[in-house]
Amino acid sequence: MKALEEKILKEGQVRPGHILKVDGFLNHQIDIDFINEIGKEFYRLFGNKPVTKILTVEASGIGIACITAQYFHVPVVFAKKAQSLNLDGSLYTAKVQSYTHNRVYDVILSKKFLKPEDHVLIIDDFLANGCAVNGLLDIIEAAGASVEGVGIVIEKGFQSGGRDIRARGIDVKSLAIIKSMSDDSIEFVEQES
């Protein structure tokens, strides 16, 4: 998605440790008009699949998933990173290591929101080492549901997550794949439209 690549080049900042800061439009302040275009693109890429739920992980994926879900007309379910008093009943859990926070979370999802008959599309903001997506895939598998694909806004193609998940036969579509990045440059993988 060329518009996304241009926005990353214009507004993104590379930080030490291969961190790409895009908090001005994606994961702190959200540019709703732009995220709406991202939602439309995910629908273009996955709209032919029988999606019944969109799944993401708290917190940065929620806004993107919600905007995307309006095109699929399906609910969004998100795995929580902390147990709370309002979580009751049986739960799915998975361990997820956050690349940017350098911390392991137990992500939690109530079993009442994911059933074997569900066809799930995972949506998230970043894919680096694949920990969050793999945790969500574990939850989908535990539920006996079907994975219809994974939609990622920005993939760090120089890290192994995307390759590893695709090697499992999962349909991963990333709107921008970064080939390399340094303090003063970001290079993208050429993709077909």
GUDRENZA-892591 format. One record per atom (N, C-alpha, C, CB): residue in three letters; z, x, y. Coordinates in steps of 0.02 Angstrom, whole numbers, plus 32768, in hexadecimal, padded with zeros to 4 digits. Atoms other than C-alpha are relative to their C-alpha. Last residue first. Glycine has a CB too. Example, Ala and Ser with C-alpha at 12.3 -4.5 7.8 and 13.67 -1.06 7.14 Angstrom:
2
SER7FFD7FD67FC5
SER816582AC7FCB
SER80257FD98037
SER7FB980148017
ALA8000802D7FC5
ALA818682677F1F
ALA8000802D803C
ALA803E7FCE8001
END
This chain:
193
SER7FE8803D7FDF
SER7EE07FC97F16
SER80097FC87FCE
SER7FD17FE98036
GLU803480327FF9
GLU7ED3806A7EB2
GLU801E7FC1801F
GLU7FDF7FF07FBB
GLN7FFE8038802F
GLN7F5680EC7ED5
GLN7FC47FD2800C
GLN80417FDA8005
GLU803580317FF4
GLU7F5481987F24
GLU80017FCB7FCB
GLU7FBA80238001
VAL803080048038
VAL7FFD81EB7F0E
VAL7FCB7FCC8013
VAL80257FED7FBC
PHE80008039802D
PHE805282057FB6
PHE7FCD80097FC8
PHE7FF17FC08027
GLU80428009801E
GLU807E82A48015
GLU80047FC97FCC
GLU7FE580437FE0
ILE7FFB802C803A
ILE811282AA808C
ILE7FB87FF77FE8
ILE80227FBB8011
SER803B8022801B
SER81238335810B
SER80127FD57FC3
SER7FCB80337FED
ASP803480107FCF
ASP819B838C8183
ASP7FC27FDD7FE3
ASP7FEC803D8023
ASP7FE580127FBE
ASP8241839A8128
ASP7FCA7FE88031
ASP8024803B801E
SER7FD87FC97FE5
SER81EB8397807F
SER80177FEA8045
SER7FD780448003
MET7FE780087FBC
MET819D83138012
MET802A803D8012
MET80287FBF8008
SER7FD37FCB7FEB
SER8132830C7F77
SER80187FF18047
SER7FDC80467FFD
LYS80117FC7802B
LYS80CB82907F13
LYS802E803B800F
LYS7FB68014800B
ILE7FFE7FC07FDD
ILE811A81F77F61
ILE7FF580387FCE
ILE804580098024
ILE7FE67FCD802D
ILE80E281557F10
ILE7FFC80438025
ILE7FD980037FBC
ALA800D7FBC7FE6
ALA80CF80C07F83
ALA802080317FD0
ALA801C800A804A
LEU802C800A7FC7
LEU80C0800B7F49
LEU7FEF80418024
LEU801F7FD08031
SER7FDF7FE87FC4
SER810580327E9D
SER7FCF7FFC803A
SER801A80497FF6
LYS802E7FFD7FC8
LYS80CD7FCD7E06
LYS80288014803E
LYS7FDA7FBC800C
VAL7FE07FED7FC0
VAL81267FE97D62
VAL7FCA80058035
VAL802680447FF9
ASP803080037FCA
ASP80E87F8C7CC6
ASP8024800D8043
ASP7FDB7FBB8001
ILE7FEE80307FCA
ILE81637FC37C40
ILE7FCB80068037
ILE8048800E801C
GLY802E80388002
GLY811980197BA6
GLY800E7FCA8034
GLY80027FE17FBD
ARG7FE28033802B
ARG81AD808E7B8C
ARG7FD47FC27FFB
ARG80457FEC801B
ALA80087FE88045
ALA8143811C7BD3
ALA801F7FD07FCD
ALA802180467FF8
ARG804580108016
ARG813880B77C74
ARG7FF580157FB8
ARG7FCD8022802E
ILE80028048800A
ILE81F680C37C83
ILE7FBB7FE97FEA
ILE80157FDB8040
ASP7FD88012803B
ASP81F6817F7C68
ASP7FFD7FB57FF1
ASP80498016800A
ARG80227FE9803E
ARG816781A07CE0
ARG80257FE97FC2
ARG7FF9804D8000
GLY803C8029800A
GLY81B781367D69
GLY7FDB80137FC0
GLY7FD18008803B
GLY7FF28046800F
GLY826281877D57
GLY7FC37FD67FF1
GLY80237FE28039
SER801680178042
SER822D823E7D49
SER80057FB57FF3
SER802680237FCC
GLN7FC78006802C
GLN8231827C7DFC
GLN7FEB7FD87FC3
GLN803C7FDE8025
PHE7FEF7FBC8016
PHE819782BC7E59
PHE804080007FD6
PHE8008802E803D
GLY80287FED803A
GLY815882097E61
GLY800E80467FE6
GLY7FB87FFC8012
LYS80037FB87FF9
LYS81E481D47ED5
LYS7FDE801B7FC1
LYS80488020800A
GLU7FF17FD7803B
GLU81BB811C7ED0
GLU7FFB804A8013
GLU7FD07FEF7FC6
ILE800F7FB97FF9
ILE81C480AD7F6A
ILE801780257FC1
ILE8023801E803F
VAL801E7FF47FBE
VAL81BA7FEE7F68
VAL7FEB80498006
VAL80317FEC8038
ILE7FDA7FCF7FD8
ILE81D37FD87EAE
ILE7FDE80098043
ILE800780447FDA
GLY801F7FF67FBF
GLY819B7F447E45
GLY802D802C802B
GLY7FF17FBD8023
VAL7FD37FE27FD0
VAL81CB7F4A7D8D
VAL7FD9800C8040
VAL802080437FE4
GLY80157FC77FD8
GLY81767EDE7D0C
GLY80378017802E
GLY7FC27FEE8028
GLU8045800A7FEC
GLU81797E437C9F
GLU7FE68039802B
GLU7FF97FBF8026
VAL800F7FDB7FC3
VAL82167E727C3F
VAL7FB67FF58010
VAL8010804C7FF9
SER803E7FD98000
SER82467DED7BC0
SER7FF680228044
SER7FC47FD47FF0
ALA803580187FD3
ALA82F77DAA7BA4
ALA7FC3802F7FFC
ALA80197FFA8049
GLY80368017802A
GLY83677DD07B0E
GLY7FC67FE48028
GLY80197FCC7FD1
ALA800880497FF9
ALA83FB7DD87B84
ALA7FCB7FE47FD1
ALA7FEE7FEF8048
ALA7FC3801F801B
ALA84297E877B47
ALA7FFC7FB48003
ALA803D80198027
GLU80027FFA8049
GLU83737EBC7B65
GLU803D7FDF7FE0
GLU7FFC804A7FEB
ILE8034802F8017
ILE83767E797C17
ILE7FFD80017FB3
ILE7FBB8012801E
ILE7FE580437FF9
ILE841B7ED57C36
ILE7FCF7FCC7FE6
ILE80137FF28049
ASP7FCC80088033
ASP83D67F787BF1
ASP801D7FBA8001
ASP803780348009
LEU8025800B803F
LEU833A7F637C5E
LEU80317FF77FC6
LEU7FD1803C7FF2
LEU801880457FFF
LEU83AD7F4F7CF5
LEU7FD97FEF7FC0
LEU7FD67FF3803E
GLY7FC6802B8008
GLY84067FF17CCA
GLY7FED7FB77FFE
GLY8032800C8038
ASN7FED7FFD8046
ASN835E80477CB1
ASN803E7FD67FF2
ASN800D80497FEB
VAL803080288027
VAL8325800A7D5B
VAL801380017FB7
VAL7FB8801A800A
ALA7FF680477FF0
ALA83C2804D7DAF
ALA7FD27FD47FD6
ALA7FF57FF3804B
CYS7FBF80178019
CYS83B980F67D57
CYS800B7FB5800C
CYS803980288020
GLY8007803C8029
GLY82FF81127D72
GLY80417FE37FE7
GLY7FD6800F7FC6
ASN7FF47FED8045
ASN830881C67DAF
ASN7FFF7FC47FD0
ASN804280247FF9
ALA7FFD7FB68001
ALA82B881997E55
ALA800780157FB7
ALA803C801B802B
LEU7FFE7FE88045
LEU828280E37E6A
LEU7FFE804C8003
LEU7FC57FE37FD5
PHE80127FBB8012
PHE82A980957F12
PHE800180097FB4
PHE802E80328021
ASP801B7FDB7FC7
ASP82AF7FE67F61
ASP7FE680457FEC
ASP803580078036
ASP7FCF7FD47FE0
ASP82C37F7B7EC6
ASP7FDE80288037
ASP8021802F7FCD
ILE80167FEA7FBE
ILE82717EE77E6F
ILE8036802E801C
ILE7FF27FC38030
ILE7FD07FD77FDB
ILE82827EC27DB5
ILE7FE080158041
ILE8016803E7FD5
LEU80207FCD7FD7
LEU82167E337D75
LEU803780248025
LEU7FCB7FE18032
VAL7FE17FE07FC7
VAL82657DCF7CE9
VAL7FD380348021
VAL804280217FEB
HIS80337FCC7FF8
HIS82237D507C6E
HIS800F80208044
HIS7FB47FE17FFD
ASP80167FE87FBF
ASP82B87CE57C3C
ASP7FCC80387FFA
ASP803B80198028
GLU8040801E7FEE
GLU82C37C8A7B94
GLU7FE5801A8043
GLU80067FB58002
PRO80377FE68029
PRO834B7CFF7B54
PRO7FBB7FE58013
PRO800D7FF17FB7
LYS8004801D8043
LYS83BD7CD07BE6
LYS7FC5801D7FD9
LYS7FFB7FB38004
LEU80387FDF8023
LEU83F37D247C87
LEU80017FEB7FB7
LEU8002804E8008
PHE803B7FFC7FD6
PHE84607CCA7D08
PHE7FC480227FDF
PHE80118025803E
LYS801B80437FF3
LYS84EA7C897C95
LYS7FC080038029
LYS80337FD68024
LYS802F80148035
LYS85047D397C51
LYS7FE17FBC800E
LYS80237FFE7FBD
SER7FE680388027
SER85537D6E7CF6
SER7FCB7FE97FCE
SER80157FC5802D
LEU8026803E7FF7
LEU850F7E157D2F
LEU801D7FCB7FD3
LEU7FB4800C7FF2
ILE7FE7803A8023
ILE85717EB67D49
ILE7FD47FC48010
ILE804A7FF28011
VAL801F803B7FE2
VAL85407F657D7C
VAL800D7FC57FD2
VAL7FB3800A800D
ASP800B80328034
ASP85BC7FEB7D49
ASP7FE17FC58024
ASP80447FEC7FDB
TYR7FE680437FF9
TYR859F80707DCB
TYR7FF97FDB7FBE
TYR7FDB7FDA8039
VAL8011802D8037
VAL8589812C7DBE
VAL80237FBD800B
VAL8015801F7FBB
ARG7FC78022801E
ARG8589818F7E60
ARG7FE77FD37FC8
ARG80267FD68035
ASN7FE77FD08031
ASN8516820B7EB7
ASN80407FE47FDF
ASN800E80448021
HIS7FB780007FF9
HIS8503818E7F48
HIS802180327FD0
HIS801C7FBB7FF4
THR7FEC7FF17FBB
THR844981AF7F60
THR804B8003800A
THR7FE37FCC802F
TYR80197FBF7FEB
TYR841E81BE7EA7
TYR801A80128046
TYR7FB380008000
SER802480047FC1
SER848D812E7E70
SER7FEB80468015
SER802C7FDE8037
GLN7FF07FCA7FD2
GLN84BC813D7DB9
GLN7FD57FF9803E
GLN7FF780457FE0
VAL80377FEB7FD6
VAL84B980987D5C
VAL80188038802E
VAL7FE47FC48029
LYS7FEE7FC87FD4
LYS852780637CCB
LYS7FC280178025
LYS801F803B7FD7
ALA80267FC3800D
ALA84FF7FB87C84
ALA801880368031
ALA7FB27FF58007
THR7FF17FC57FD7
THR855E7F167C77
THR7FD480397FEB
THR804B80137FFA
TYR80267FC68015
TYR85347E667C3E
TYR80158039802D
TYR7FB27FF28003
LEU80267FD67FD2
LEU85BF7DEA7C5E
LEU7FD580327FD9
LEU802E80248030
SER801C7FC58021
SER86137D587C08
SER7FD18025802F
SER7FDA7FEC7FC0
GLY80268008803D
GLY86777CE07C71
GLY7FE880427FE4
GLY7FC67FD2800C
ASP7FDB801A8039
ASP86AB7CF87D24
ASP7FD37FFA7FC3
ASP801F7FBC8011
LEU80267FF6803D
LEU86767D5D7DB9
LEU80297FE87FC5
LEU7FEB804B7FF7
ASN802B803A800D
ASN86C97D0E7E52
ASN7FD0800B7FC6
ASN7FD87FF0803E
LEU7FDB803A801A
LEU875B7D877E4E
LEU7FD37FC57FF0
LEU80357FEC8032
SER7FDF80277FCB
SER86E97E1D7E62
SER80227FC47FE0
SER7FCD7FEB8036
GLN7FE2803D801A
GLN86AD7EAB7DF2
GLN80217FDB803A
GLN803580107FC7
ALA7FB780028005
ALA86467F297E51
ALA80167FBC7FE3
ALA8021800C8045
LYS7FE57FBD800C
LYS85927F647E54
LYS804C80007FFA
LYS7FEB802E8037
LYS7FCE7FEA7FCF
LYS85487EB67E42
LYS801C80447FEC
LYS803A7FCC8005
ALA7FC77FE18022
ALA84A77E977DE2
ALA802F801A8036
ALA7FE980387FD0
PHE7FF37FB97FF5
PHE84357E257E44
PHE803E80177FDB
PHE8007800F804A
VAL7FBF7FF0801C
VAL83E07D837E15
VAL800C804A800F
VAL80047FF17FB3
VAL7FEF7FB98001
VAL83517D3E7E7C
VAL804780067FE3
VAL7FFC80218048
PRO7FC17FE57FE6
PRO83147C8F7E55
PRO8002804D7FFD
PRO803B7FE47FD9
VAL7FCE7FF68035
VAL825D7C5F7E3F
VAL8040801B801F
VAL7FE5802F7FC8
HIS7FDA803E8005
HIS81D77C1B7EB3
HIS803180027FC5
HIS7FD17FC37FF9
PHE7FFE80138046
PHE81677CB27E91
PHE80237FBD7FF5
PHE802480377FD8
TYR804680078016
TYR81377CC67F48
TYR7FFD7FEC7FB7
TYR7FDB8042800A
GLN801C803C7FE0
GLN81E97CA47F87
GLN7FB77FF57FEB
GLN80058005804C
ALA7FF5803C8028
ALA82287D207F06
ALA7FE27FC1801F
ALA804A7FF67FF4
THR803280038036
THR81DA7DB47F62
THR80067FBE7FDA
THR8008803B7FD0
ILE8040800C7FDF
ILE82417D948000
ILE7FC97FF97FCB
ILE7FEF803A8031
CYS800080447FE5
CYS82DD7D847F96
CYS7FBE7FEF8021
CYS80397FF78032
ALA8007802F8038
ALA82B87E217F2F
ALA7FFC7FB8801A
ALA803A80077FCF
ILE80457FFA8018
ILE829C7E897FCC
ILE7FF37FCD7FC9
ILE7FF280487FE7
GLY802D801C7FCD
GLY833F7E4C8019
GLY7FB780007FE9
GLY800680278040
ILE7FF880487FFA
ILE83A17E6A7F78
ILE7FD07FE18033
ILE80487FEF8014
GLY80378026801E
GLY835E7F167F4E
GLY80027FB6800E
GLY8000800B7FB8
SER803F7FF87FDC
SER83CE7F737FC8
SER7FC67FD87FE4
SER7FED80488002
ALA8008802F7FCA
ALA84717F2C7F84
ALA7FBA8004801E
ALA8035800D8036
GLU7FE080007FBF
GLU848F7F0C7EF2
GLU7FFA80458020
GLU804A7FEA7FFB
VAL7FBC7FE97FFF
VAL84177F1B7E61
VAL801980008048
VAL800680487FE1
THR7FF77FC27FDA
THR837A7EB87E45
THR804980157FFA
THR7FEB7FF7804A
LEU7FC07FDD8009
LEU833A7E2E7DD4
LEU800080408029
LEU800D80107FB6
ILE80077FBD7FE3
ILE82B17DAF7DF7
ILE8045801F7FFF
ILE7FE27FFE8049
LYS7FC87FE47FDA
LYS82B47D1B7D82
LYS7FEA8043801D
LYS804080087FD4
THR7FD080367FF4
THR82347CA67D30
THR803D80178028
THR80177FE37FBD
VAL7FBE7FEC7FE7
VAL819B7D197D34
VAL802B7FC2800C
VAL7FF980298041
PRO7FD6803D8003
PRO81087CDE7CC8
PRO8049800D8017
PRO80007FE47FBA
LYS7FCF7FFD8037
LYS80957D6C7D00
LYS802D7FC38003
LYS802A80428005
ASN801E801C803D
ASN7FF77D4F7D68
ASN802F80017FC4
ASN7FC080277FEF
GLY800480497FFD
GLY80597D657E0A
GLY7FE07FDF7FC3
GLY7FDA7FEB803B
PHE7FDF801D803B
PHE80877E197DDE
PHE7FFA7FB47FFC
PHE804980128001
LEU7FFF7FD4803A
LEU801B7E857E50
LEU801B7FDF7FC1
LEU802A803D8010
ARG80447FF08013
ARG7FEC7E027ED2
ARG7FFF80297FBF
ARG7FDC80278039
TYR801C803C801F
TYR809F7DC27ED1
TYR7FB7800C7FEB
TYR80047FC58031
PHE7FE380068044
PHE80DE7E737EED
PHE7FE67FC17FDD
PHE804E7FFE8004
GLU80217FCE802B
GLU80647E827F7E
GLU801C7FFE7FB9
GLU80078046801E
LYS804380188010
LYS809F7DDE7FCC
LYS7FDC80307FD1
LYS7FD77FF78040
GLY7FF98038802F
GLY81537E1B7FC2
GLY7FBD7FE47FEA
GLY802A7FCA801F
ILE7FEE7FE18040
ILE81227EBF8016
ILE80087FCA7FCA
ILE8041802A8006
GLU803F7FE5801B
GLU80CC7E5D80A0
GLU800B80227FBD
GLU7FE080318033
ASN802780398016
ASN816D7DFA80B8
ASN7FBC80167FE4
ASN7FF57FCF803B
ILE7FE9800E8044
ILE81CA7E9F80BF
ILE7FDC7FC37FE4
ILE804D7FF57FFE
PHE801D7FCE802D
PHE81607ECA8157
PHE80147FF47FB8
PHE801780468016
ASP8049800A8002
ASP81867E2881B1
ASP7FDF80327FD0
ASP7FE280068046
ILE8011803A8029
ILE823D7E388180
ILE7FB57FF47FFC
ILE80237FC2801C
ASP8038801A7FDA
ASP82567EE981C2
ASP7FE37FC67FD7
ASP7FC98038800F
ILE803A80178026
ILE82FE7F06816E
ILE7FCC7FE2802F
ILE80147FCC7FC9
GLN802080337FD6
GLN83857F7081BD
GLN7FC07FEE7FDB
GLN7FF1801A804B
HIS7FC580097FD7
HIS83E67FCA8136
HIS7FEF7FCA8034
HIS801780448023
ASN7FC180088025
ASN83707FD980A3
ASN80408006802A
ASN800280327FCB
LEU7FFE80148046
LEU82BC7FC280D7
LEU80467FF27FE5
LEU7FE080347FD7
PHE802980398011
PHE828D7FCA8190
PHE800B7FE57FB9
PHE7FB880118007
GLY801680267FC6
GLY82FB804381F0
GLY7FD57FC47FF0
GLY7FDA802C802E
ASP7FD180357FF1
ASP8355807D8153
ASP7FED7FD7803D
ASP8044801D800A
VAL802B80347FE5
VAL82C180E08115
VAL802A7FC38014
VAL7FC97FEC7FCD
LYS7FDB80317FD8
LYS831D818280F0
LYS7FCE7FD08020
LYS802D80238037
LEU802D801C7FCE
LEU82C781E38066
LEU80257FC78023
LEU7FBD7FE77FE0
ILE7FED80437FE9
ILE8343824F8006
ILE7FCE7FEC8036
ILE804A7FFE801B
HIS8037802F800D
HIS82F782E47FAB
HIS80137FB8800F
HIS7FE980067FB8
GLY7FF6801E8042
GLY839D83427FAB
GLY7FCC7FCD7FEE
GLY80437FE07FFD
PRO7FF57FD18038
PRO839B83678065
PRO800E7FDB7FBF
PRO803B802F8011
ARG7FBE7FE07FFC
ARG835982DA80D2
ARG800880307FC5
ARG80397FCA8000
VAL7FED7FDD803D
VAL82A782A080EE
VAL80418024800D
VAL7FC880327FE9
GLN7FE57FBD7FF5
GLN82978221817A
GLN8013801E7FBD
GLN803D7FFF8031
GLY7FD57FE18032
GLY822D81858175
GLY801680468014
GLY7FDD80037FBE
GLU7FB9800F7FF6
GLU81ED8128820F
GLU802F80237FCF
GLU800A7FB77FFB
LYS7FED800B7FBB
LYS8138815E822A
LYS804C7FFC8008
LYS7FE17FC1801A
LEU80107FC47FD9
LEU811081AB8180
LEU80197FFA8048
LEU7FB5800C8000
ILE7FD57FCA8018
ILE816B811F8124
ILE7FF4803F8029
ILE7FF4800F7FB5
LYS7FBD800F7FE6
LYS8113809C818F
LYS803280367FEB
LYS80187FBB7FE9
GLU80017FF17FB8
GLU806980EB816A
GLU80457FF4801F
GLU7FCC7FD48024
GLU80047FB77FF8
GLU808D80EC80AF
GLU80028014804A
GLU7FC1801C7FDF
LEU7FBE7FE68012
LEU80C3803680B8
LEU8001804D8008
LEU80137FED7FB8
ALA7FD380117FC8
ALA802580038115
ALA8046801B7FF3
ALA80027FB5800B
LYS80097FD17FC8
LYS7FBD80628094
LYS802F7FF2803A
LYS7FB87FFE8018
MET8000802B7FC5
MET800080008000
MET8000802D803E
MET803E7FCF8000
END
